[in-house]
């Protein structure tokens, strides 16, 4: 059984930190809002990286946000190559991370149901 290397994970963490800074500095698109790089998955051969991101205060749809970042992928990759010490710089593929929005949606649903549950069940005295 082949040994699983931790190098792709470490390279992914490095890319996540550096890319967040590069996006903040290099991309001046007010419509994009604040971009958060939530995770980066790097292939075992370090040739491809899937970059998961979310936006805050964006007036763009998820697909438009991905397209805008993909338009800047060349300059972002070039900036990464200058900051990283690896032999190659992975090709970047941006994916909108909808898990945060989904989590917020679930939290709102739970909050909507919780008051209804309290109204149905009378308060119980723990001493009875």
C-alpha positions as CSV (number, residue, x, y, z in Angstrom):
1,X,0.0,0.0,0.0
2,X,1.5,3.4,-1.0
3,X,2.3,5.9,1.6
4,X,0.1,9.0,1.6
5,X,2.2,12.1,1.5
6,X,1.4,15.2,3.5
7,X,3.1,17.4,1.0
8,X,0.0,18.2,-1.1
9,X,-1.8,19.3,2.1
10,X,1.1,21.6,3.1
11,X,1.4,23.1,-0.4
12,X,-2.4,23.6,-0.3
13,X,-2.1,25.5,3.0
14,X,0.7,27.7,1.6
15,X,-1.3,28.4,-1.6
16,X,-4.4,29.3,0.6
17,X,-2.4,31.9,2.6
18,X,-0.6,33.4,-0.4
19,X,-3.5,33.4,-2.7
20,X,-5.8,35.2,-0.2
21,X,-3.2,38.0,0.0
22,X,-2.7,38.1,-3.8
23,X,-6.4,38.3,-4.4
24,X,-6.8,41.1,-1.9
25,X,-3.9,43.1,-3.4
26,X,-4.1,42.3,-7.2
27,X,-7.8,42.2,-8.0
28,X,-9.6,45.5,-7.9
29,X,-13.2,44.6,-8.6
30,X,-15.6,46.2,-6.1
31,X,-18.4,44.0,-7.4
32,X,-16.5,41.0,-6.2
33,X,-16.6,42.2,-2.6
34,X,-14.4,40.5,0.1
35,X,-13.0,37.1,-1.1
36,X,-12.1,34.4,1.5
37,X,-10.1,31.4,0.3
38,X,-11.7,28.7,2.5
39,X,-9.7,25.7,1.3
40,X,-7.3,24.5,-1.4
41,X,-7.0,20.9,-2.6
42,X,-3.8,20.1,-4.4
43,X,-3.4,17.0,-6.5
44,X,-0.7,14.4,-5.4
45,X,1.5,15.4,-8.4
46,X,1.2,19.1,-7.3
47,X,0.1,20.1,-10.9
48,X,-3.5,21.1,-10.1
49,X,-5.1,23.0,-7.3
50,X,-8.8,23.4,-6.6
51,X,-9.4,26.7,-4.8
52,X,-12.6,27.0,-2.8
53,X,-13.6,30.5,-2.0
54,X,-16.5,32.5,-0.7
55,X,-17.5,36.2,-1.0
56,X,-18.9,38.7,1.3
57,X,-20.7,41.8,0.0
58,X,-20.5,40.7,-3.6
59,X,-23.0,41.9,-6.1
60,X,-22.0,39.1,-8.5
61,X,-23.6,35.6,-8.8
62,X,-21.5,32.6,-7.8
63,X,-20.8,31.8,-11.5
64,X,-19.8,35.4,-12.2
65,X,-17.5,35.4,-9.2
66,X,-15.8,32.3,-10.5
67,X,-15.5,33.8,-14.0
68,X,-13.9,37.0,-12.7
69,X,-11.3,35.1,-10.7
70,X,-10.6,32.8,-13.7
71,X,-9.9,35.9,-15.8
72,X,-7.2,36.8,-13.4
73,X,-5.8,33.3,-13.0
74,X,-2.7,34.0,-15.0
75,X,-1.5,36.9,-12.9
76,X,-2.5,35.0,-9.7
77,X,-0.5,32.0,-10.7
78,X,2.4,34.2,-11.6
79,X,2.3,35.9,-8.2
80,X,2.2,32.5,-6.6
81,X,5.2,31.3,-8.5
82,X,7.2,34.3,-7.2
83,X,6.2,33.6,-3.6
84,X,6.5,29.8,-3.6
85,X,9.7,27.7,-3.5
86,X,8.3,24.7,-5.3
87,X,9.6,23.7,-8.7
88,X,6.2,24.1,-10.4
89,X,3.1,26.2,-9.6
90,X,-0.2,24.3,-9.8
91,X,-2.8,25.3,-12.3
92,X,-5.6,27.0,-10.4
93,X,-9.3,26.1,-10.7
94,X,-11.7,28.3,-8.7
95,X,-14.8,26.8,-7.1
96,X,-17.4,28.7,-5.2
97,X,-17.7,27.2,-1.7
98,X,-21.4,27.2,-1.0
99,X,-21.1,25.3,2.4
100,X,-21.1,28.6,4.4
101,X,-24.3,29.8,2.7
102,X,-25.9,26.4,3.2
103,X,-24.9,26.5,6.9
104,X,-26.4,29.9,7.3
105,X,-29.6,28.7,5.6
106,X,-29.8,25.7,8.0
107,X,-29.2,28.0,11.0
108,X,-32.2,30.2,9.9
109,X,-34.4,27.1,9.5
110,X,-33.5,25.9,13.0
111,X,-34.1,29.3,14.5
112,X,-37.5,29.4,12.8
113,X,-38.5,26.0,14.2
114,X,-37.0,26.5,17.7
115,X,-39.5,29.1,19.0
116,X,-42.4,27.0,17.7
117,X,-41.1,24.0,19.7
118,X,-40.8,26.1,22.9
119,X,-44.4,27.3,22.5
120,X,-45.7,23.7,22.2
121,X,-43.9,22.2,25.2
122,X,-44.8,23.7,28.6
123,X,-41.9,24.5,30.9
124,X,-41.1,21.6,33.2
125,X,-40.0,22.2,36.7
126,X,-36.9,20.1,37.5
127,X,-37.9,19.7,41.1
128,X,-41.2,17.9,40.3
